[in-house]
Amino acid sequence: MIEHCAIILYILTEWKKPEARFKAYFDTMPKSYDEFPVMFDEKMLDLVKGTNLHAKAKSRYNTYKTRYEFLKGLDPEFDFT
C-alpha cells in the first residue's frame, strides 16, 4: 500500500499548486465524482443493494478511506476534501 500512497500523496499535493508540472492534465479531470459508484451516498447505494455494484462500491470506499487515513497519519496537515 505504501507505494500507492506515495504517488497519491504526490499527485494530490501537486493538484493544488497553480504552477504544477501536470496542471494541464489536472485541468482535464472531472470536477466532481458524484456519479462514480464509490462516491454514492447511502440513499443511492440503497437503490443498488443486493447487486455486485453495491458490494464493490462499499469495498472500494473502505479501501480509499483506509488509504486516506494512512496519508493523514503521515502528514496531519494533509487534507484533500
N, C-alpha and C positions, 0 to 999 in steps of 0.2 A: 504493500500500500504506500510506503514511503516514496517510492519512485514516482508514483502517480501524483502524490501530494506536492512534490517539489515542482513539477511542471504546472500544476493547477495554481499553486501559490504565485509562481512567476507570472502566469497569464493574468490572473486576477489583479495582481499588483500593477502590471503594465496597462491593463484595461482602463484604469482610472487616470492615467497620465495623458495630458493633451499632446505631448510630444513623443508618445510611444512609437517604437520602431514599427509595430504592426498595426498602427492606428487605422490605416486604410482598410485592413482586413476586419478589424474590430467593428468599424462603422457599417459593415455589411451584415453583421449579426443581428438577429431579431432583438427588438427592444423589450419584448415580453415573451414569456414562455408559458403563459396561462393555458394554451391549447395542448401542451405536452402532458400526457397522462401522469407523469411523475409529479406534476405541479397541481393536479386536480385537488380541490378541497373535498371534504368528506361528503358533501352533498353530491358532487359529480361522481365520486368513487362509488357511492351507493347505487348509482344508475348502472354500473357495470359489475356490481357484486356477483360473485359466483362464476366470473369469467377469468380466463388467463390474464386479461388486461388488468383486472383488479389486483391479482396476486403479484404480477410483475411490477406494476406501478408502486405498490406498497414496498416491495423488496428494494427497488431502485431508490425510493425515497429514503429508506433506512440506511442504505449504503452511502448515499450522498450526505445524509445527516451525520453519520459517523466520520466521514472524511472532513466535513466542515468543523466538527468538534475537535478533531485532531489538529487541524490548521490553527484553530483558536488557541489550542494548548501551546503551539509553537510561538505564537505571537498574539498575546492578549488584545492588542490593538487592532488585529485583523478583523475587519467587518465588511462583508460584501453582501449587504442586504439592500 
